[in-house]
Amino acid sequence: MNPSRNLFLIGPMGAGKSTIGRRLARHFGMPCIDLDAAVEERTGASVATIFEIEGESGFRRRESELLAELAQRDGIVLATGGGAVLMPQNRALLHEHGFVLWLETSIEQQLTRLERDRQRPLLDAPDRRARLEQLARERDPLYRELADLAVTSAGESCQHAAARIAALLDRHWQRVPASRTTA
């Protein structure tokens, strides 16, 4: 069982945070919350609409406010948005209130998984590969710094990755609940 208050999933768009998060939540008997979906539910507007009206800074403000509320809960799996780690206060909340799992993925896998996705404002760029590479340069160091455990799911379906990660977390928490490792 999860010895931490919460399990927080971080990583880039297309890493499978929402899908894997739901499967891990079932495994651990915890509710799963998708931070982007929760922002949409609270505002009554899509992430794309919020970006269009308020810009990225408006969305990040809303995201941070909701994250501050959700981090106070006990026993949730939270799939964050890829940029949730940008704000220092968000990183502090994630670090202090749960176990942080970084879902690493390659640019190739992101391109494949996001090929038909036209709803992500930050991916609305003429060269998607260049945009994903830029985001990785900015965010990967933050993911690395924050992660209690880093796991890659390259070449796996989300179903297989979730099963492998659940088993890995079960073993990890039995051995060293508070260490920071990479798998």
Secondary structure, DSSP 8 states (H G I E B T S, - for coil): ---SS-EEEE--TTS-HHHHHHHHHHHHT--EEEHHHHHHHHHTS-HHHHHHHHHHHHHHHHHHHHHHHHTTSSS-EEE--TTGGGSHHHHHHHHHHSEEEEEE--HHHHHHHTTT----GGG-SS-HHHHHHHHHHHHHHHHHHH-SEEEE-TT--HHHHHHHHHHHHHHHHHH-TT--EE-
